[in-house]
């Protein structure tokens, strides 16, 4: 499997599986679910863009190195986030508790831990952006990844705060 396809699958998996499964058990509201659904295309589009940019023949080697490093950071993030997916996925099988649904705490925990991962990894992406300052395209792609991380963190924070 090519690196681009692997990146897209892992990022899509992390974005798609992180929270949507929880909506089936009633822990997340319809509004929360809609916000979460925006993450999947956001990550997918970012990974497609990064992969295509890294394969361009008219891009300087420094830019390609920065883009590939950004892809690797995003893969790291998706690997780390995937470890919390199983906690959230359990929610679809546990329902009927009303307001005292035990999955509320599980989903909240997973959202908190996911945000901690995103915050830590964001710092690494900021460092990478600083290292790539001389590579305009690579730097801008790293900034795009930071924006996706910020958007994801914002959505998870809002959901966690409502639980």
N, C-alpha and C positions, 0 to 999 in steps of 0.2 A: 504494500500500500504506500503510495507516495506521501511525502511529508505534508504537502498541502491538504490532501484528503484526510490524513490522520489529524491534522490540526483542526480542520473543519468539523470532523466527527466528534473529537473530544470537546471542543468549545461548544458545539451544539448540544452535546449530551449534558454538559454541566449547566448550560443555560436552560435547556428544555426540561431536564429532570430535577433540577434543584427544588423548585417549588410547585409546579403545576399539579403534581400528584396530590398535594395536600388539599386542593380544592374539592376533590371528590368526597372527602369526609366532612366537609362543611366548616373547616377551620378558617379557610380564606373566604373573603367575600367575593362577589362577582367583580367588583372594582379591582380588588387585589389581583385576581386572576387575570384580568385584562392587562394590568401593568406588567405582570410576570410574563405574559405572552409576548410583550414587546421585546423582551430580552433575547429570545431565540433568534429572530431575524437580525437583531442588532449585532450579536456575536457572529452569526453566520456571515453577514455582510462584511464585517471587519476581517474575518479570517479569509474570505474570498479575496478581498482587496489586498491584504498583506501577501497572500500566496501569489496572486497575479503580479504584484509589484516586484516581488523577489525574483520572478522569472523573466522580467523584462530585460532585453538585451541592451537597452539604451540607458540603463541605470548604473551609476558608479559602484564600484566594489564596496566602498565604505557604506554607501546607502544600503546595499544588499545585506551586508553584515549586520547593520542595525535592524533591518527588517526581520532577518532571520532570528536575531536575538529577541526581538519583540514576540515573534511567533513562539519561541521556546518559553518565554515568560508566561505567555497565555496558556500554553500546554501545561506548565507547572501549576498555574492557577486552576485550570479545569481538573487536573488530577487531584489536587487538594480539596476542591469543592465536592468532587464525586464521593468522597468519604462520608459526607453527610446526607447523601441522597437516600440511602436506605432508611434513615430515621424518618425522613419526610414521606417516603413512599408508603410507610406503614399506615399513614393516616387514611388512605383510601379503603383500608380493610377494617378500620375501627371507627364506627359512627354510631349515632343514636344516643349520645351522652348529653346533647344540648349544650348549655353553657359550661358544664363541668367536663367537657371533652378532654381527656388526658393528653390527647395529641396536641392541644394548644401549647403546652409547655415544651413538648418535643420539637414542634415546628419553630417555636420561639428560640429554643436552644440552638437548633440548626441554623437559623437565620443569624443569630449572634455570632456563632463560630464562623459562618461563611463570611460575615462582615469583617471579622478579625483577620481572616485569610486575605480578603480583598485589600484591607488597609495595609497589611504587611507587604503584599505583592505590589501594591501601588507605589510604595516607597522604592522598591527595586526598579519599577518602570520609570520613575522620576530620575533615578540615578542613571539609568540607561539613556534617557532623553538628554541628560547633561553630557554623557559620554558621546552622544551622537550629534552634538551641537554643530559640528563641522560638516555633517551630512544632512543637507536640508530635507531630502525626501524621507530618509530614515528617521530623522527627528520628528517630522510631521506625522509619520505613521505611528510612532511611539506615543505621540500626543493623542492621536485618535484612540489608541488602546486605553490610555489613561481616562479619556472621556467615557468610554464604555464601562470601565471599572467604576467611575464615579456615578454613572447612571444606575448601574446594578446595585451599588452600595446604597444609593438613595432609595431605591425601591424596596430593598430588603429592610432598611431601617424603618421606613414607613409601615411596612407590614409588621415587623417585630413590635413597634410601638403600639400598634392597635391590638395586638394579642394579649 
